[in-house]
C-alpha cells in the first residue's frame, strides 16, 4: 500500500512538472531577445512616460515632438507602442509603419480617454473613453483601414478592456455601477459575442504574448493583491494562484514579450516601484527597478522589443 501511495505521489508530481514545463515552453521562444520597459507616471499634476533598459539602466523621458505621451500601451509581443499625444492617438511600430488617429474622429476628447490596448503588431487598437454618464465607451479600431466598431455590448460599466494578441477576443472588468464594486473578469469572443466569466474580485487583466493565458490580480478583504493565471481555452483549463506573489501587493502585471517574466507595479513599504519577476518557480527573482518619477499605481508598465528613437530627446 505504501509503495502504491509513493508511486501515485510521484506520478502526480510528474504530471504537474510536465504541465508547467509545457506552459514554460509555450511562453519561452528560444529566439526571444532583449526588451525595453515603458512606464507611465504622474506627479503634482504633471504626467509622462519613461523608457529604460530591461535592467533599469538608462531611463529617458518619452515625448512626441515635445508633447507628453499619455496612456502608453505596448502590443503583447512588444512590436508596437500606442499612446495619446495632444489631441491624437498614435501607434508606432518596429517596422516603421507609424499611424496617427485624431481623437475627433471617434467623437472623444483628450480628457475622455481612459485606456488603450493593442493586439500584436498594433493591427487592432482598443480605446476606452469616459462618457458623461460616468460609464465607458469602448471602440475597436482596425489600424489598417481606420474603421472602428463600438463595443457597447460589453456594458457601460466596463473598464480596462484588453484586446487579445490576435485581435479576436477582449478581456474586460465589469462592475455593478460606476463605482466598480464587486468587479468581475470576462472574456468576449468578438466573432460570436460569446461571453465567458473568468473570475470575481478581479482587476487589471493582461494577455500572454501568444494569447494562450490571462493574468490578473485579485484583492482580498485585507486589501492585499494576489496574482492569478488562467491558461487554456476558454481560459479555465488551468487556473492557479502564484503562491509566492500572495502577499506581494502587485498591480498591473503583464508578461514581457518573451513570456518568461512578469513586469508589474509593486507596492513596497509605501513606495511604488516597477518590478520584474519570473512567473514560474525558480526562474527570475523579484528585481525592483529604479523608478522615482512619482505616482505609478494607476498605470500599466509594458515592454517593447525595439527602441522608439523618434520619441527620445
NUSE-857454 format. One record per residue: x negated, y, z negated of N, C-alpha, C in turn; residue number from 1; residue in three letters. Coordinates in steps of 0.2 Angstrom, whole numbers. Example, Ala and Ser with C-alpha at 12.3 -4.5 7.8 and 13.67 -1.06 7.14 Angstrom:
     nu     nv     nw    cau    cav    caw     cu     cv     cw  drenkol  vexfi
    -66    -28    -39    -62    -22    -39    -66    -16    -39        1    ALA
    -64    -11    -35    -68     -5    -36    -64      0    -39        2    SER
***
This chain:
     nu     nv     nw    cau    cav    caw     cu     cv     cw  drenkol  vexfi
     -4     -6      0      0      0      0     -4      6      0        1    UNK
     -9      6     -4    -14     12     -5    -17     13      2        2    UNK
    -19      7      5    -23      8     12    -18     11     17        3    UNK
    -12      9     17     -7     12     21     -6     20     20        4    UNK
     -6     22     14     -5     29     12    -11     33     15        5    UNK
    -17     30     13    -23     34     16    -23     34     23        6    UNK
    -21     29     27    -21     29     34    -16     34     37        7    UNK
    -10     34     33     -5     39     35     -7     46     34        8    UNK
    -10     47     29    -13     54     27    -18     56     33        9    UNK
    -22     51     34    -27     53     39    -24     54     46       10    UNK
    -19     50     48    -16     52     54    -12     58     54       11    UNK
     -9     60     49     -6     67     48    -11     72     49       12    UNK
    -17     72     46    -22     77     46    -24     77     54       13    UNK
    -25     71     57    -27     71     64    -22     75     68       14    UNK
    -16     74     67    -11     77     71    -11     85     70       15    UNK
    -12     87     64    -12     94     63    -18     97     66       16    UNK
    -24     94     66    -30     96     69    -30     96     76       17    UNK
    -27     91     79    -26     91     86    -21     97     89       18    UNK
    -16     98     85    -11    103     87    -15    110     86       19    UNK
    -18    111     81    -22    118     81    -27    118     86       20    UNK
    -31    113     87    -36    113     92    -33    115     99       21    UNK
    -27    112    101    -24    113    107    -22    121    107       22    UNK
    -19    123    102    -17    130    101    -24    135    102       23    UNK
    -29    133     99    -35    137    100    -38    137    107       24    UNK
    -38    131    110    -40    131    117    -35    135    121       25    UNK
    -29    134    120    -24    138    124    -26    146    124       26    UNK
    -28    148    118    -29    155    117    -36    157    117       27    UNK
    -40    153    120    -48    154    119    -51    153    126       28    UNK
    -50    157    131    -53    155    138    -60    156    137       29    UNK
    -64    152    140    -71    152    140    -75    158    143       30    UNK
    -71    161    147    -74    167    151    -72    174    147       31    UNK
    -69    173    141    -67    179    138    -73    184    136       32    UNK
    -73    190    137    -79    194    136    -77    199    131       33    UNK
    -82    205    130    -81    210    125    -75    214    126       34    UNK
    -73    218    121    -67    222    122    -68    229    118       35    UNK
    -64    233    120    -64    240    116    -58    240    112       36    UNK
    -58    244    107    -52    245    102    -50    252    103       37    UNK
    -43    252    104    -40    259    104    -35    259     98       38    UNK
    -35    264     94    -30    265     89    -28    272     88       39    UNK
    -22    273     86    -19    280     86    -19    282     79       40    UNK
    -18    289     77    -18    291     71    -15    298     70       41    UNK
    -13    300     64    -11    307     63    -14    310     57       42    UNK
    -15    316     56    -17    319     50    -16    326     50       43    UNK
    -12    328     45    -10    335     44     -6    338     50       44    UNK
     -2    334     53      2    337     59     -2    336     66       45    UNK
     -8    334     66    -12    333     72    -12    325     73       46    UNK
    -11    323     80    -11    316     82    -16    315     87       47    UNK
    -18    309     88    -23    307     93    -24    300     94       48    UNK
    -29    298     98    -31    291     99    -39    291     99       49    UNK
    -41    285     97    -49    285     97    -50    278    100       50    UNK
    -56    278    103    -59    272    106    -65    270    103       51    UNK
    -66    264    101    -73    261     99    -74    254    101       52    UNK
    -81    253    100    -83    246    102    -79    241     97       53    UNK
    -80    234     99    -76    229     95    -79    228     88       54    UNK
    -86    231     87    -89    230     81    -88    237     77       55    UNK
    -84    242     79    -83    248     76    -87    253     78       56    UNK
    -92    252     82    -98    257     83    -95    262     89       57    UNK
    -98    267     89    -97    272     95    -90    275     95       58    UNK
    -87    277     90    -80    280     90    -80    286     94       59    UNK
    -75    287     99    -74    293    103    -67    294    104       60    UNK
    -65    301    104    -59    303    105    -56    302    112       61    UNK
    -50    301    113    -47    300    120    -43    306    121       62    UNK
    -43    308    127    -38    314    129    -38    313    137       63    UNK
    -32    316    139    -31    316    147    -31    323    149       64    UNK
    -37    325    152    -38    332    154    -38    337    148       65    UNK
    -40    335    142    -39    339    136    -33    339    132       66    UNK
    -28    335    135    -21    334    132    -22    328    127       67    UNK
    -20    328    121    -20    322    117    -16    317    119       68    UNK
    -18    311    118    -15    304    120    -11    302    114       69    UNK
     -5    301    116      0    298    110      3    292    113       70    UNK
      5    288    108      9    281    109      5    277    113       71    UNK
     -2    276    112     -6    272    116     -4    265    115       72    UNK
     -4    261    121     -2    254    121     -6    250    126       73    UNK
     -9    244    124    -13    240    129     -9    234    131       74    UNK
    -10    232    138     -7    226    140    -10    220    136       75    UNK
     -7    215    135     -9    209    131    -16    207    133       76    UNK
    -17    207    140    -23    204    142    -29    209    143       77    UNK
    -27    215    140    -32    221    140    -34    224    146       78    UNK
    -30    223    152    -31    226    158    -28    232    160       79    UNK
    -24    235    155    -21    242    156    -19    245    150       80    UNK
    -19    252    150    -18    256    145    -12    261    146       81    UNK
     -7    261    142     -1    266    143     -1    271    138       82    UNK
      1    277    139      1    282    134      5    288    137       83    UNK
      7    292    132     10    299    134      5    304    133       84    UNK
      5    309    138      1    315    138      5    320    141       85    UNK
      6    325    136     11    331    138     18    328    140       86    UNK
     20    330    146     27    328    147     27    322    152       87    UNK
     22    317    152     22    312    156     20    305    153       88    UNK
     22    300    156     19    293    154     14    291    159       89    UNK
      8    289    157      3    287    161      1    280    160       90    UNK
     -1    276    165     -4    270    165    -11    270    169       91    UNK
    -16    268    165    -22    267    169    -24    260    168       92    UNK
    -27    257    174    -29    250    174    -36    249    176       93    UNK
    -38    243    174    -45    241    175    -47    241    183       94    UNK
    -42    240    187    -44    240    194    -43    247    197       95    UNK
    -42    252    193    -42    259    196    -35    261    198       96    UNK
    -30    257    198    -23    259    200    -19    263    195       97    UNK
    -21    269    194    -18    273    189    -11    276    191       98    UNK
     -6    277    187      0    279    188      3    284    183       99    UNK
      7    289    186     10    294    182     18    294    183      100    UNK
     21    294    177     29    294    177     31    300    173      101    UNK
     34    306    176     36    311    172     42    309    167      102    UNK
     42    311    161     47    309    157     54    311    159      103    UNK
     54    317    163     61    319    165     64    315    170      104    UNK
     60    310    173     63    305    177     68    300    174      105    UNK
     66    299    167     70    295    163     75    298    159      106    UNK
     76    305    159     80    309    155     79    309    148      107    UNK
     72    309    146     70    309    139     64    315    139      108    UNK
     63    317    133     59    322    131     53    319    127      109    UNK
     47    323    127     41    320    123     43    319    116      110    UNK
     48    323    113     50    321    106     54    315    105      111    UNK
     57    313    111     62    307    110     58    301    110      112    UNK
     52    301    114     48    294    115     46    292    108      113    UNK
     47    285    107     45    282    101     40    276    102      114    UNK
     40    273    107     36    267    108     35    265    115      115    UNK
     29    262    117     28    259    123     25    252    123      116    UNK
     27    248    128     23    242    128     22    240    135      117    UNK
     17    236    137     15    234    144     15    227    145      118    UNK
     17    224    150     15    217    152      8    217    155      119    UNK
      6    211    156     -1    210    159     -2    214    165      120    UNK
     -8    217    166     -9    221    172     -5    228    172      121    UNK
     -1    229    167      3    235    167      8    235    173      122    UNK
     10    229    175     15    229    180     22    231    178      123    UNK
     24    230    171     30    232    169     29    236    162      124    UNK
     33    241    161     32    246    156     39    246    152      125    UNK
     39    245    146     45    246    142     44    252    138      126    UNK
     50    256    138     50    263    135     56    263    130      127    UNK
     54    265    123     59    266    118     59    273    116      128    UNK
     65    276    117     66    283    115     72    284    111      129    UNK
     72    289    106     77    290    102     83    294    105      130    UNK
     89    292    103     95    295    105     98    300    100      131    UNK
    102    305    102    105    309     97    109    306     92      132    UNK
    111    300     93    115    296     88    110    292     83      133    UNK
    104    294     83     99    290     78     98    283     80      134    UNK
    100    281     86     98    275     89     92    275     94      135    UNK
     92    270     98     86    270    103     89    268    110      136    UNK
     86    271    115     87    270    122     81    266    124      137    UNK
     82    260    127     77    256    130     77    255    137      138    UNK
     71    257    140     71    256    148     65    252    150      139    UNK
     66    247    155     61    243    158     59    246    164      140    UNK
     53    248    165     51    251    171     46    246    175      141    UNK
     48    245    182     43    242    186     38    247    189      142    UNK
     32    246    187     27    252    189     26    252    196      143    UNK
     27    246    200     25    246    207     30    250    211      144    UNK
     37    249    209     42    253    213     45    259    209      145    UNK
     43    260    203     45    266    199     53    265    197      146    UNK
     56    259    199     63    258    197     63    256    190      147    UNK
     68    259    186     69    257    179     76    254    178      148    UNK
     76    250    173     83    247    171     84    248    164      149    UNK
     90    251    162     92    252    155     93    245    152      150    UNK
     90    244    146     92    238    142     96    239    136      151    UNK
    102    242    137    106    244    132    109    238    129      152    UNK
    109    233    132    112    227    129    109    224    123      153    UNK
    102    226    122     98    224    116    101    227    110      154    UNK
    105    233    111    108    236    105    104    243    103      155    UNK
    108    248    101    105    254    100    101    255     94      156    UNK
    102    250     89     98    250     83     92    244     84      157    UNK
     89    245     89     83    240     90     77    244     91      158    UNK
     72    242     88     65    246     88     59    242     90      159    UNK
     54    245     92     48    242     95     49    236     99      160    UNK
     53    237    105     53    231    109     47    230    113      161    UNK
     45    224    113     38    222    116     40    217    122      162    UNK
     38    219    128     39    215    134     33    210    134      163    UNK
     35    204    137     31    198    137     25    199    142      164    UNK
     20    196    142     14    197    147     16    196    154      165    UNK
     21    191    155     24    190    162     30    195    164      166    UNK
     32    199    159     37    204    160     44    201    160      167    UNK
     45    195    158     51    191    159     55    191    153      168    UNK
     52    192    147     56    192    140     54    198    136      169    UNK
     58    200    132     57    206    127     58    203    120      170    UNK
     54    204    116     54    203    108     56    210    105      171    UNK
     61    210    101     63    216     98     65    215     91      172    UNK
     65    221     87     68    220     80     75    224     80      173    UNK
     80    221     77     87    223     77     88    225     70      174    UNK
     92    230     68     94    232     62    101    233     62      175    UNK
    104    233     55    111    234     55    113    242     56      176    UNK
    109    246     55    110    253     56    104    257     58      177    UNK
    104    263     58     98    267     60     93    267     54      178    UNK
     95    264     48     90    264     43     86    257     43      179    UNK
     88    253     47     85    246     49     84    242     42      180    UNK
     89    241     39     89    237     33     90    230     36      181    UNK
     87    225     33     88    218     35     86    217     42      182    UNK
     80    219     44     78    218     51     77    211     53      183    UNK
     79    210     59     79    203     62     75    203     69      184    UNK
     71    198     70     67    197     76     71    193     81      185    UNK
     72    195     87     75    192     93     70    192     99      186    UNK
     71    187    103     68    187    110     74    186    115      187    UNK
     74    191    120     79    190    125     76    189    132      188    UNK
     79    184    136     76    182    142     80    187    147      189    UNK
     76    191    151     79    196    155     82    194    161      190    UNK
     81    188    163     84    185    169     91    182    167      191    UNK
     92    179    161     98    176    159    102    179    154      192    UNK
     99    184    151    101    188    145    102    183    139      193    UNK
     99    177    139     99    173    133     95    176    127      194    UNK
     99    175    122     96    179    116     94    173    111      195    UNK
     88    173    108     85    169    103     83    172     97      196    UNK
     86    170     91     84    173     85     78    169     83      197    UNK
     73    173     80     67    170     78     66    170     70      198    UNK
     67    176     67     66    177     60     69    183     57      199    UNK
     71    182     51     73    188     47     68    192     43      200    UNK
     70    198     41     65    202     37     58    203     41      201    UNK
     59    203     47     53    203     52     52    210     55      202    UNK
     45    212     55     44    218     58     37    217     63      203    UNK
     36    222     67     30    223     71     28    216     75      204    UNK
     33    214     80     31    208     84     26    210     89      205    UNK
     22    205     91     17    206     97     16    199    100      206    UNK
     15    199    107     14    193    111      7    191    111      207    UNK
      6    185    112     -1    182    113     -3    184    120      208    UNK
     -9    184    122    -11    186    129     -8    182    135      209    UNK
     -6    175    133     -3    171    138      4    170    137      210    UNK
      7    174    132     15    174    131     17    168    128      211    UNK
     13    163    126     15    157    123     16    158    115      212    UNK
     15    163    112     16    164    105     18    171    103      213    UNK
     21    172     97     23    178     94     20    179     88      214    UNK
     17    184     86     15    186     79     20    191     76      215    UNK
     21    191     70     25    197     67     23    197     59      216    UNK
     25    202     56     24    202     49     30    203     45      217    UNK
     31    200     39     37    199     36     36    202     29      218    UNK
     40    206     26     40    209     20     44    205     15      219    UNK
     41    204      9     45    201      3     47    206     -2      220    UNK
     50    204     -7     53    208    -12     47    212    -16      221    UNK
     41    209    -16     36    213    -19     32    218    -15      222    UNK
     35    219     -9     33    224     -4     26    222     -1      223    UNK
     24    215     -1     18    213      2     20    210      9      224    UNK
     15    211     14     17    209     20     13    203     22      225    UNK
     17    198     24     14    191     26     14    191     34      226    UNK
      9    187     36      9    186     44     12    179     46      227    UNK
     16    179     51     19    173     53     17    172     61      228    UNK
     17    166     63     16    165     70     21    160     72      229    UNK
     24    161     78     28    156     81     25    154     88      230    UNK
     25    148     89     22    145     95     26    140     99      231    UNK
     27    141    106     31    136    109     37    140    113      232    UNK
     41    136    116     47    139    120     53    135    118      233    UNK
     58    139    115     59    146    114     56    149    108      234    UNK
     49    147    107     45    150    101     47    148     94      235    UNK
     50    142     94     52    139     87     49    132     87      236    UNK
     45    130     91     42    123     91     38    122     85      237    UNK
     33    127     84     29    128     79     30    135     76      238    UNK
     31    135     69     32    141     66     29    141     59      239    UNK
     24    145     58     20    144     52     17    151     49      240    UNK
     16    151     43     13    157     39      6    156     39      241    UNK
      2    161     40     -5    161     39     -7    162     32      242    UNK
     -8    157     28     -8    157     21    -14    162     18      243    UNK
    -19    162     22    -25    167     19    -23    174     21      244    UNK
    -18    176     24    -16    183     25    -10    184     20      245    UNK
     -8    180     16     -2    180     12     -2    187      8      246    UNK
     -7    189      5     -7    195      1    -12    200      4      247    UNK
    -12    200     10    -17    205     13    -14    212     15      248    UNK
     -7    212     15     -4    218     16     -6    221     23      249    UNK
     -5    216     28     -7    218     35      0    220     39      250    UNK
     -2    225     44      4    228     48      1    228     55      251    UNK
      6    228     60      4    229     67     -1    225     70      252    UNK
     -1    218     68     -6    213     70     -4    212     78      253    UNK
    -10    212     82    -10    210     89    -16    205     90      254    UNK
    -15    201     95    -21    197     97    -26    202    102      255    UNK
    -32    200    101    -37    203    106    -36    199    112      256    UNK
    -39    202    118    -37    199    125    -40    192    125      257    UNK
    -45    189    121    -47    183    122    -43    178    118      258    UNK
    -38    180    114    -34    176    110    -37    173    104      259    UNK
    -43    175    102    -47    172     97    -46    176     90      260    UNK
    -44    182     91    -45    186     85    -39    191     84      261    UNK
    -37    192     78    -31    197     77    -34    204     75      262    UNK
    -31    209     78    -33    216     76    -26    219     73      263    UNK
    -28    222     67    -22    224     63    -24    230     59      264    UNK
    -19    233     56    -20    238     51    -19    235     44      265    UNK
    -24    236     40    -25    233     33    -24    239     28      266    UNK
    -20    237     23    -19    242     18    -22    240     12      267    UNK
    -28    243     10    -33    240      5    -34    246      0      268    UNK
    -32    244     -6    -33    249    -11    -31    256    -10      269    UNK
    -25    257     -7    -23    263     -5    -26    266      1      270    UNK
    -30    263      5    -33    265     11    -31    261     17      271    UNK
    -30    265     22    -28    261     29    -34    260     33      272    UNK
    -35    254     35    -41    253     39    -39    248     45      273    UNK
    -42    249     51    -41    245     57    -46    239     55      274    UNK
    -43    233     56    -47    227     54    -47    221     59      275    UNK
    -52    217     60    -52    211     64    -53    205     60      276    UNK
    -49    200     62    -50    193     58    -48    188     63      277    UNK
    -51    182     63    -49    176     66    -43    174     64      278    UNK
    -38    171     68    -32    169     66    -31    162     64      279    UNK
    -36    158     65    -36    151     63    -42    150     58      280    UNK
    -41    144     55    -46    143     49    -53    143     51      281    UNK
    -58    146     47    -65    146     48    -67    149     55      282    UNK
    -63    154     57    -66    157     63    -69    164     62      283    UNK
    -66    170     62    -69    176     61    -67    179     54      284    UNK
    -71    180     49    -69    183     43    -66    190     44      285    UNK
    -62    193     39    -60    200     40    -66    204     40      286    UNK
    -65    209     45    -70    214     46    -66    221     46      287    UNK
    -67    225     41    -64    232     40    -68    237     44      288    UNK
    -66    240     49    -69    244     54    -69    251     51      289    UNK
    -74    255     53    -74    262     50    -70    267     54      290    UNK
    -64    268     51    -58    272     54    -56    277     49      291    UNK
    -59    283     50    -57    288     45    -53    294     47      292    UNK
    -49    293     52    -46    298     56    -40    301     52      293    UNK
    -37    297     48    -31    299     44    -26    293     44      294    UNK
    -19    295     44    -14    290     43    -13    285     49      295    UNK
    -13    279     47    -13    274     53     -7    269     53      296    UNK
     -4    269     47      1    263     46      7    263     51      297    UNK
      9    269     54     14    269     59     12    266     66      298    UNK
      5    266     67      3    265     74      0    258     75      299    UNK
      0    255     81     -2    249     83     -9    249     86      300    UNK
    -14    246     83    -20    246     87    -20    241     93      301    UNK
    -24    242     98    -24    237    103    -31    236    106      302    UNK
    -32    232    111    -39    231    114    -39    231    121      303    UNK
    -44    233    124    -45    234    132    -51    230    134      304    UNK
    -51    227    140    -57    224    142    -61    228    147      305    UNK
    -59    235    147    -63    240    151    -63    246    147      306    UNK
    -68    250    149    -69    257    146    -65    262    150      307    UNK
    -60    265    147    -57    270    151    -61    277    151      308    UNK
    -65    277    155    -70    283    156    -67    289    157      309    UNK
    -62    289    161    -58    296    163    -55    299    157      310    UNK
    -54    295    152    -51    298    146    -56    300    140      311    UNK
    -63    299    142    -68    301    137    -71    308    138      312    UNK
    -73    311    133    -76    318    134    -82    318    139      313    UNK
***
